[in-house]
Amino acid sequence: MTTSRRLWWRNCALQADSEIMSIDGMEDRLAPIGANVSKIRELISSLELCHHKADRWVYNIVEAIGTGETAKGLGSRLCGQQHTSETVWQNVCAALSVWCAGSPSTKVDLPVGTIPAAQFLTCLGERSPLKEWQVQRVIEKIRSLIHWPRSCEDPAAQYVWILMSVGEYEFSYLNQCPDQYKEHEDFWWMTVHTMIHDTENGGKADLSLALAIDMLWPCHWRFVENLRIVLDAIGGKLNPEKPFAACGRNISLLPIRHRMEIVSNTLKVFYSAADSDREVAKDLLVLLGKPTAVKKWLAASLDKTIRLQLNPPADLRAIYALSGPEWIK
C-alpha cells in the first residue's frame, strides 16, 4: 500500500508505504511538535548518504535526537569558514580554467586531493571548441556548489542544467536545448548523445555525458573518480575502468554502507525496544539516552531514511539509473 508522502520524506521516497504511514502516525500523536524537534527532523530530511561527510552528519543527527536540540544544519557555518574539500573544488576549477585559456597542462601546478591537476588535464587531449564548451559546463557545475547558497539566489552563479529539468522536489529530462545554450546547440546535442559505457549495479549501462556533468556533485564521496570519468569522456575515452556513482546510482559501492546498516540496526533497537541478533553500536545507544515518544519518532524516521537510501524503492531506482530519456538512446 502506498500513498502520497509528506515533505519530510523528500530525500528518500516518492510515495508513502505502510511503514512511512505508521511513522507519520507517531508524529501525529505528538502534534504539535516544537521548533527544536522540527529542526532535527529537517536534518533527517536533508541527509544524503552519498555526501562525503554523511557518516558525520548521521552522528550529529543521533546526537541531536539524544539532546533534543541542535546547532547543526544548513547555514550553520561561520562566515568566511572554508572546508578543506572546497580547496580541492577550487583547484579543479582553476586548473580547468587555465586549460580553457590555452595554457599547457604541464604548467598547471595544483593538487586535486593527492593527485596533480595536470594528470586530469591530460585526459582531455587536444583542445577543441566542443571540449572547451563541455569543460566550461564542468566548471560551472562545481562553482555552483562552491558559491552555494548564493548561487540559489544569484542567476549569474546558477548552474544551467544540460539535460535535467530540476524542480524543488522532483526532476525530469529536457527534450530540447535550453535557451541559455542555444548559441551552441550543436555542442549541446553532441554532449547529450555522447555515451559513457559503464555499469549500474553490476550490469552494463550507458550514461549520457550531459547527465554525468549534471550529476557531478563535488560533495559526493566519489567526486575525484567521477571527475576523471567525465574528463576522460570529454577527451574521447568512453569506457571507464570504474563505474560512475551519483546519488543513488551504484549506491552498493558506498564506502560507509556497512556502518550505516549498523546505525539502522541500532536505531531500530532503540525505538522498538526489541532485541536484535544484528550488530549494533552501543555508543549510539548511549548518545540517544532514555527513549521518549519524540525520540522514538525521530529515530524511526532516521532509520527508515537510511534504509530507503541504501536500498531505494523501484520508482527511485528508475530515476537513479540516470541513463537518460529514451529519445537519446
BELPE-V601945 format. One record per residue. PSI is psi in whole degrees, 0 to 359 (none if undefined). OMEGA is omega in radians with two decimals (NA if undefined). Layout:
PSI:OMEGA / PSI:OMEGA
//
This chain:
129:3.09 / 156:3.08 / 176:-3.14 / 143:-3.04 / 157:3.11 / 160:-3.08 / 340:3.07 / 329:-2.99 / 15:-3.01 / 340:-3.11 / 7:-3.09 / 351:-3.09 / 146:3.03 / 331:3.13 / 156:3.12 / 122:3.04 / 183:-3.06 / 326:3.14 / 318:3.08 / 318:3.13 / 323:3.10 / 318:3.11 / 321:3.06 / 326:3.08 / 324:3.07 / 319:3.11 / 317:-3.10 / 325:-3.13 / 347:3.11 / 342:-2.96 / 142:-0.08 / 151:3.12 / 149:-3.09 / 171:-3.09 / 319:-3.14 / 318:3.14 / 318:3.12 / 321:-3.14 / 321:3.11 / 319:3.12 / 326:3.11 / 327:3.05 / 318:3.11 / 321:-3.13 / 340:-3.14 / 0:-3.13 / 133:3.02 / 114:-3.07 / 343:3.11 / 354:3.11 / 144:-3.07 / 348:3.08 / 23:-3.05 / 322:-3.13 / 316:3.13 / 322:3.10 / 314:-3.12 / 317:3.10 / 316:3.14 / 321:3.14 / 316:3.11 / 317:3.11 / 318:3.14 / 321:3.10 / 319:-3.12 / 321:-3.08 / 338:-3.14 / 7:3.11 / 164:3.14 / 147:3.01 / 6:-3.13 / 169:3.04 / 183:-3.09 / 134:3.10 / 6:-3.09 / 353:3.13 / 141:3.12 / 148:-3.14 / 127:3.12 / 351:3.13 / 136:-3.09 / 133:3.09 / 154:3.13 / 323:-3.12 / 329:-3.12 / 332:3.06 / 320:3.09 / 313:-3.12 / 317:-3.14 / 322:3.11 / 322:3.09 / 312:-3.13 / 318:-3.13 / 316:-3.13 / 316:3.14 / 325:3.11 / 321:3.09 / 319:3.12 / 315:3.13 / 330:-3.13 / 352:3.07 / 3:3.14 / 145:3.12 / 143:-3.13 / 332:-3.13 / 344:-3.14 / 354:-3.10 / 117:-3.09 / 68:-3.14 / 140:3.10 / 142:2.97 / 91:-2.95 / 242:3.12 / 5:-3.05 / 132:3.07 / 135:-3.12 / 330:-3.12 / 329:3.12 / 324:3.11 / 321:-3.08 / 330:3.13 / 339:3.11 / 336:-3.01 / 339:3.13 / 209:-3.12 / 137:3.13 / 144:3.06 / 160:3.11 / 321:3.12 / 312:-3.13 / 319:3.13 / 320:3.12 / 317:-3.13 / 319:3.12 / 323:3.09 / 324:3.11 / 322:3.08 / 314:3.12 / 314:-3.12 / 322:3.12 / 313:-3.11 / 316:-3.11 / 329:-3.13 / 331:3.10 / 325:3.09 / 320:-3.08 / 9:3.09 / 141:0.14 / 2:-3.13 / 324:-3.11 / 341:3.09 / 334:-3.05 / 334:-3.08 / 109:-3.12 / 328:-3.12 / 337:-3.12 / 359:-3.09 / 145:3.05 / 132:3.09 / 114:-3.11 / 139:-3.11 / 311:-3.06 / 348:-3.11 / 143:3.01 / 108:-2.94 / 122:3.03 / 190:-3.08 / 320:-3.08 / 13:-3.12 / 167:3.05 / 160:3.06 / 181:-3.14 / 143:3.05 / 150:3.07 / 8:3.05 / 163:-3.07 / 131:3.07 / 150:-3.11 / 323:-3.09 / 341:-3.11 / 6:-3.07 / 327:-3.12 / 332:3.13 / 49:-3.08 / 328:3.12 / 323:3.08 / 321:3.13 / 312:-3.13 / 317:-3.12 / 324:3.12 / 317:3.12 / 319:-3.05 / 357:3.05 / 120:-3.03 / 128:3.01 / 129:-3.10 / 101:3.13 / 214:3.13 / 152:3.05 / 112:-3.07 / 40:3.05 / 344:3.13 / 153:-3.13 / 141:-3.10 / 156:3.03 / 139:-3.10 / 122:3.10 / 135:3.07 / 324:3.11 / 316:3.12 / 323:3.12 / 319:3.09 / 316:3.10 / 322:-3.07 / 18:3.12 / 77:-3.11 / 120:3.12 / 332:-3.10 / 357:-3.13 / 146:-3.10 / 338:-3.09 / 30:-3.04 / 313:-3.06 / 316:3.11 / 319:3.11 / 320:3.10 / 317:3.13 / 318:3.13 / 316:-3.13 / 314:-3.13 / 323:3.05 / 317:-3.12 / 320:3.07 / 323:3.13 / 353:3.08 / 355:3.11 / 110:-2.98 / 10:3.12 / 79:-3.07 / 154:3.11 / 330:3.12 / 150:-3.14 / 154:3.09 / 129:3.14 / 128:-3.14 / 131:-3.12 / 242:-3.12 / 359:-3.14 / 125:-3.08 / 43:-3.14 / 340:3.13 / 341:3.14 / 356:-3.09 / 122:-3.06 / 337:3.14 / 14:-3.06 / 311:-3.10 / 319:3.12 / 319:-3.14 / 329:3.07 / 322:3.09 / 317:3.10 / 316:3.13 / 314:3.10 / 318:-3.10 / 315:3.14 / 320:-3.13 / 319:3.07 / 321:-3.11 / 309:-3.02 / 342:-3.14 / 348:-3.12 / 29:-3.13 / 146:3.06 / 155:3.13 / 141:3.07 / 4:3.11 / 162:-3.11 / 134:3.09 / 162:3.14 / 105:-3.08 / 329:3.13 / 327:3.12 / 325:3.07 / 323:3.08 / 317:3.12 / 321:-3.08 / 329:3.09 / 209:-3.09 / 131:-3.13 / 139:2.98 / 169:3.14 / 320:3.14 / 313:-3.13 / 321:-3.13 / 319:3.11 / 313:-3.13 / 318:3.14 / 319:3.11 / 322:3.12 / 317:3.14 / 317:3.12 / 311:-3.12 / 320:3.13 / 316:3.13 / 313:-3.10 / 321:3.12 / 326:3.11 / 326:3.10 / 328:-3.13 / 77:-3.05 / 143:3.05 / 167:-3.01 / 320:-3.10 / 326:3.08 / 325:3.10 / 323:3.12 / 322:3.10 / 315:-3.08 / 345:3.09 / 326:2.98 / 41:3.07 / 325:-3.14 / 166:-3.14 / 161:-3.05 / 331:-3.06 / 346:3.10 / 359:-3.12 / none:NA
//
